[in-house]
Amino acid sequence: ESCFIEDAASCDRLRRKEIAEEYGITSMTFVPFAGGVLELGISQGPETADWSEAPELPEIPTSALRQGFDEEGASYSILWQQDEDEYFSAVADYVLPERRRAFRNRRGDDETFVARSKGFKLRVDPLRRLWGRPFVVADARTDASLNRQEIAREFDVGQITFTPCAGGYLEMGSTPV
């Protein structure tokens, strides 16, 4: 069962309320997910959401995530959901912690392919959407159908797999360090 905490810093049931207050976390929600718990939160500030109730969460394709990370060696994932038009926006993402650390050590900043990708819209060819099957971009650095070639080159992203899911696509790929 999901749990929503509107004011994390003053919630006596939350053992980490002091940490929430220290880092400016205002609201949190906990959702059962893949044998564990998915924890989401928002912080204070002008560029954050305002939750008065648990947010609507997209359906997360757990079997595709497992396959991508466990069997195909993915190092990141992005969940794209369709906007009102033919474009998709990033609504959730994940980068393996060891990959994030490696980039920080190599680059000296917290930039990742995923972080930079969130500023883009994804366009999926209507015919591909009709097929409803996964598709692969063999080399993101050179594929003209991908609008993120420049950052794919910067982060050395090669193959990307797109798997259709409820309302969008799950993108998974690997970035060597």
Secondary structure as UniProt FT lines:
FT   STRAND          3..5
FT   HELIX           8..10
FT   TURN            12..13
FT   TURN            15..16
FT   HELIX           17..22
FT   TURN            23..24
FT   STRAND          25..33
FT   TURN            34..35
FT   STRAND          36..43
FT   TURN            46..47
FT   HELIX           62..66
FT   HELIX           67..71
FT   STRAND          76..82
FT   STRAND          87..95
FT   HELIX           97..107
FT   HELIX           113..117
FT   TURN            118..119
FT   STRAND          122..123
FT   HELIX           126..131
FT   STRAND          135..137
FT   TURN            140..142
FT   TURN            144..145
FT   TURN            147..148
FT   HELIX           149..154
FT   TURN            155..156
FT   STRAND          160..165
FT   TURN            166..167
FT   STRAND          168..173
//
